[in-house]
Amino acid sequence: MRTTIALLILMVIPLILFYIEYRLAKQGSKLAIILPTIVLCFAVIMPIVAITSIVMFVINFAVKYLEKEKKDKISEIDKMNIQDL
């Protein structure tokens, strides 16, 4: 019974952290880079936490990349609209 609860907690906590990381990265918060760094520091104690930290860094950079692509596309559309005038 305790093993089941422990495994459930080990699955739920990273999912919560991934969601928080995604929301912070979407908002452009400075905590979006600080949170995975803090989690990486805990990897010294529990090596499995390193995987969680790496995934959080990937989420952060993916969201930033997608936001940049979206802004570039919008700026291209704005340039085309100005040229049409």
ZIHUTA-V76014 format. One record per backbone hydrogen bond with DSSP energy under -1.0 kcal/mol. CO is the residue of the C=O (numbers start at 1). NH is the residue of the N-H. Records with the same first field share a line. If there is no record, write none. Layout:
BEGIN
CO=NH / NH
END
This chain:
BEGIN
1=5
2=6
3=7
4=8
5=9
6=10
7=11
8=12
9=13
11=15
12=16
13=17
14=18
15=19
16=20
17=21
18=22
19=23
20=24
21=25
22=26
23=27
24=29
29=32
30=33 / 34
31=35
34=38
35=39
36=40
37=41
38=42
41=44
42=46
46=49
47=50
49=53
50=54
51=55
52=56
53=57
54=58
55=59
56=60
57=61
58=62
59=63
60=64
61=65
62=66
63=67
64=68
65=69
66=70
67=71
68=72
69=73
70=74
71=75
72=76
73=77
74=78
75=79
76=80
77=81
78=82
79=83
80=84
81=85
END
